[in-house]
Amino acid sequence: MNLAYAGNIISKLLYTDTFTGYTHSSSAKDADGAIVVSKNTTPAFIDQKCRVSFSQVDDPDAHTEVKNPVYHQIKIFCATTVPVLKGMRIVALHCGVTYEGYANQPQVHESHLEIEMVQKGAA
């Protein structure tokens, strides 16, 4: 059964968030001829419609006094036409809040992509 037609309905009704994906730029070379990889600054796509979902909330480490790490596990659902790659830096906007992290391997479904994005930082 082909459910691809459902993608148009889903994207119009459920995708209320947006996200941008950045890839590594590897066109520059250093003095030794080695390829210099940038910090994911080249946009592969900009402001694509998506749905941001949280599969794990902040889990601060109560045993650390100096640094209190924050760990988010965020899932992004989007159309199958969005060119998301593993390791891509993702910046998602959900309800006015910006989340930034890196994409795991996208899971392809008939009607959408499911991307797990891991955000790490310090509180």
PEQUINOR-V781535 format. One record per residue. RES is the residue in one letter. PSI is psi in whole degrees, -180 to 180 (NA if undefined). Layout:
RES,PSI ; RES,PSI
//
This chain:
M,127 ; N,117 ; L,16 ; A,-31 ; Y,-26 ; A,-21 ; G,-40 ; N,-41 ; I,-45 ; I,-45 ; S,-33 ; K,-34 ; L,-38 ; L,-25 ; Y,91 ; T,-5 ; D,172 ; T,157 ; F,155 ; T,140 ; G,136 ; Y,137 ; T,167 ; H,140 ; S,126 ; S,32 ; S,-22 ; A,150 ; K,147 ; D,-175 ; A,-27 ; D,-4 ; G,2 ; A,146 ; I,131 ; V,120 ; V,125 ; S,179 ; K,61 ; N,59 ; T,-9 ; T,117 ; P,127 ; A,-32 ; F,154 ; I,134 ; D,52 ; Q,143 ; K,140 ; C,180 ; R,125 ; V,132 ; S,143 ; F,118 ; S,-13 ; Q,135 ; V,-180 ; D,137 ; D,71 ; P,146 ; D,110 ; A,-14 ; H,-8 ; T,122 ; E,-33 ; V,-45 ; K,135 ; N,90 ; P,149 ; V,135 ; Y,116 ; H,142 ; Q,112 ; I,138 ; K,139 ; I,130 ; F,130 ; C,177 ; A,154 ; T,-11 ; T,-9 ; V,126 ; P,70 ; V,134 ; L,152 ; K,136 ; G,-6 ; M,138 ; R,129 ; I,134 ; V,113 ; A,143 ; L,117 ; H,115 ; C,41 ; G,0 ; V,135 ; T,131 ; Y,136 ; E,137 ; G,-160 ; Y,141 ; A,137 ; N,-178 ; Q,124 ; P,139 ; Q,124 ; V,127 ; H,170 ; E,-40 ; S,-8 ; H,170 ; L,145 ; E,117 ; I,125 ; E,124 ; M,131 ; V,126 ; Q,128 ; K,148 ; G,-163 ; A,139 ; A,NA
//
